[in-house]
């Protein structure tokens, strides 16, 4: 029987993953705390309200895609090559739809919460910001995730170990960046 | 390709199973969003606190998913038992607290430095206290929620890998924000 793992073993194994997400979190936090973002937070009612849901969605949509691609590769449903075999393109299309639908949903829910709690807010502004941030995240996350999983698999790395850090790091950092882009673009449009 | 695979990898199946779950979790996340919105003035004034937000959310979920997936593996191996004397329970609990102490110590110092660079006025002891106190409280929540949920999903006959992790991760994310601002109110 294998030796029972001690707290020290677990600590050593988990620390690298935790530190990667810590660095990502600090980057995201720095962008969030920047002058431009704070101005955006003060100007756009509901931006902080939708922030946690928006960030959590990145993990939900693209974490699920990564796990699915990893299982597909292990099962042999997906070939580790850049070809549009149906399961691979289906998974990418489904994740894109999921990401966009949920992003829009979040904007609508945030607007409703603002209405219920008697605060000002613009539905068009919130939906616009979420669509822009959701679209940019989808393009980046889908291309990077598919590349990392397929290339990693061909190099003999278990995709199950790659997905977590990739999704957390990119999702957090670029989620906040794209949110800022959305705010700036909508400011010009409206 | 077999029919089972075709159905499992169809776009509509993937969308219809994921969207309701993600939508429900988004509604749940509005709780922490509402807390953030309520502290808008404090956050805009103190960038160090804004820096802490994504870290707090991310680390909470990470610690929870590590502990849950470890516990559910031990459950299958038959070595996990919900008892304070159980070696698996002890080792995992100690590891989560040690990880939290390391991470939130580093985070406190980093958030203070970044916050100061961005024009904040909170002192190092203030930011470090907020980070460490909320981090350790959060570790306690992660431990309790993980232990209880893995045990509960086993009793109810659910596979903890499928059900527990997304739910506990999201709950810990939300609790993370609630604890953070509970401590902010007490310190600032």
Interface residues (C-beta under 8 A of the other chain):
Chain A: X4 X5 X6 X7 X8 X9 X10 X11 X14 X15 X17 X18 X19 X21 X22 X24 X25 X26 X28 X29 X30 X32 X33 X34 X35 X37 X38 X41 X42 X46 X48 X49 X50 X51 X52 X53 X55 X56 X57 X59 X60 X61 X64 X68 X72 X77 X86 X87 X90 X91 X93 X94 X95 X97 X98 X101 X102 X105 X106 X109 X110 X113 X117 X119 X168 X172 X176
Chain B: X1 X5 X9 X10 X11 X14 X15 X18 X19 X21 X22 X23 X25 X26 X27 X29 X30 X32 X33 X34 X36 X37 X40 X43 X44 X47 X48 X50 X51 X52 X53 X54 X55 X56 X57 X58 X59 X61 X62 X63 X66 X70 X79 X87 X88 X90 X91 X92 X93 X94 X95 X98 X99 X102 X103 X106 X107 X110 X111 X114 X115 X118 X119 X120 X166 X169 X170 X173 X174 X177
